[in-house]
Amino acid sequence: MKQKYYELILYKLLSNSDFEAYKASVDMLNAFLEEIPGFVKSNVFYQAEMKLWIELTVWDSKEAAKRSDEALMLHVASKQRFTCIEIEKMPLTSPWPLDSLSPCII
């Protein structure tokens, strides 16, 4: 079985952002992601208490994940989404294989 690569992004919206409009842009972006070669799936979650958005995207290779960045920067809905996000507080991540993680017991 071919190894998958995961991207995890956590962020908050700017205080003046329209929550419902942003949710709609997430749906548009997910439809666009399905057109990108190497895309496997994406899940977007919202944690209301912390007002935190969590995106987990799965790619079939690290290269596919990297290539997607270029496509996303050109996509209109993606550009609009970035105007709503607290970019300066958004950690940048690189795609990583699941087996690169070590189990942690707390």
C-alpha positions in Angstrom: 0.0 0.0 0.0 1.4 3.4 -1.0 2.2 5.8 1.8 -0.1 8.8 2.3 1.0 12.3 3.3 -0.9 14.5 5.7 -1.1 18.2 6.1 -2.5 19.6 9.4 -3.4 23.3 9.6 -4.9 25.1 12.6 -6.1 28.7 12.4 -8.6 31.3 13.5 -10.6 33.7 11.5 -10.2 37.5 11.7 -12.8 39.0 14.0 -14.5 40.8 11.2 -14.9 37.7 9.0 -18.3 36.4 8.0 -18.5 32.9 9.6 -21.2 31.5 7.1 -19.4 33.0 4.1 -16.2 31.3 5.2 -17.9 28.0 5.7 -19.2 28.3 2.1 -15.7 29.0 0.9 -14.5 25.8 2.6 -17.0 23.8 0.6 -15.9 25.5 -2.7 -12.3 24.8 -1.8 -13.0 21.1 -1.0 -14.6 20.7 -4.4 -11.5 22.3 -6.1 -9.2 20.0 -4.1 -10.9 17.0 -5.6 -9.6 18.1 -9.1 -5.9 18.3 -8.0 -3.9 15.2 -8.9 -2.8 13.3 -5.8 -5.6 14.5 -3.6 -7.1 11.8 -1.4 -9.4 13.6 1.1 -9.8 16.6 3.3 -11.6 17.1 6.6 -12.3 20.6 8.0 -13.4 20.9 11.6 -14.4 23.9 13.8 -14.0 24.0 17.5 -16.5 26.6 18.6 -15.2 27.2 22.2 -11.7 28.1 21.0 -13.0 29.5 17.6 -10.4 27.3 16.0 -10.5 25.8 12.5 -8.7 22.5 11.9 -7.9 21.2 8.4 -6.5 17.7 7.8 -5.7 17.0 4.1 -4.4 13.7 2.8 -2.3 13.4 -0.4 -0.9 10.4 -2.2 2.6 11.8 -2.1 4.7 14.7 -0.7 5.1 16.0 -4.2 1.4 16.2 -4.8 0.9 18.1 -1.6 3.6 20.6 -2.6 2.2 21.0 -6.2 -1.2 21.7 -4.7 0.1 24.8 -3.0 0.7 26.4 -6.4 -2.8 25.5 -7.6 -4.4 26.8 -4.4 -2.6 30.2 -4.7 -4.2 30.7 -8.1 -7.7 29.6 -7.1 -10.1 32.5 -6.5 -11.9 31.0 -3.5 -8.6 30.1 -1.9 -7.4 33.6 -2.3 -10.6 34.9 -0.7 -10.3 32.5 2.2 -6.8 33.8 3.0 -8.3 37.3 3.5 -10.4 35.9 6.4 -7.6 34.0 8.2 -5.2 35.3 10.9 -2.3 34.5 8.7 0.4 35.7 11.1 -0.8 33.2 13.7 -1.2 30.3 11.3 1.7 27.7 11.7 3.2 26.5 8.4 3.4 22.8 8.1 5.0 20.4 5.6 3.3 17.2 4.5 4.4 14.2 6.6 3.8 10.5 6.4 1.6 9.0 9.1 4.3 6.4 10.0 6.7 9.2 10.9 4.7 9.8 14.1 5.5 8.1 17.3 2.7 6.9 19.6 2.4 9.0 22.7 0.8 7.9 25.9 -0.2 10.6 28.3 
